[in-house]
């Protein structure tokens, strides 16, 4: 187990951070999670009820500015940004490999 915990996001939230927390845990785009909850609520599904239950059940995540090595979370966002920069030709393959290696040690 990697020590990650599903929590409500304190840095990526619109209402309570439920969708942001789910997105961070599963390394997804939070907009997709938010759309899924809205669609589930609009089609008569459990979207709103599930959101409220998760709001109550999930603990708050670490506050903004907490270093990644203290949160136990993988810095996937930084790797994704580096991969995008590599795809645009802004950094070399060696630099991308070095970024991945540096972040793996965090």
FENDAKA-V39016 format. One record per residue. SS is DSSP state (H for helix, E for strand, C for the rest). Layout:
BEGIN
((SS) (SS))
END
This chain:
BEGIN
((C) (C) (C) (C) (C) (C) (C) (E) (C) (C) (C) (C) (C) (C) (C) (C) (C) (H) (H) (H) (H) (H) (H) (H) (H) (H) (C) (C) (C) (H) (H) (H) (H) (H) (H) (H) (H) (H) (H) (H) (H) (H) (C) (C) (C) (C) (H) (H) (H) (H) (H) (H) (H) (H) (H) (H) (H) (C) (C) (E) (C) (C) (C) (C) (C) (C) (C) (H) (H) (H) (H) (C) (C) (C) (C) (H) (H) (H) (H) (H) (H) (H) (H) (H) (H) (H) (H) (C) (C) (C) (C) (C) (H) (H) (H) (H) (H) (H) (H) (H) (H) (H) (H) (H) (C) (C))
END
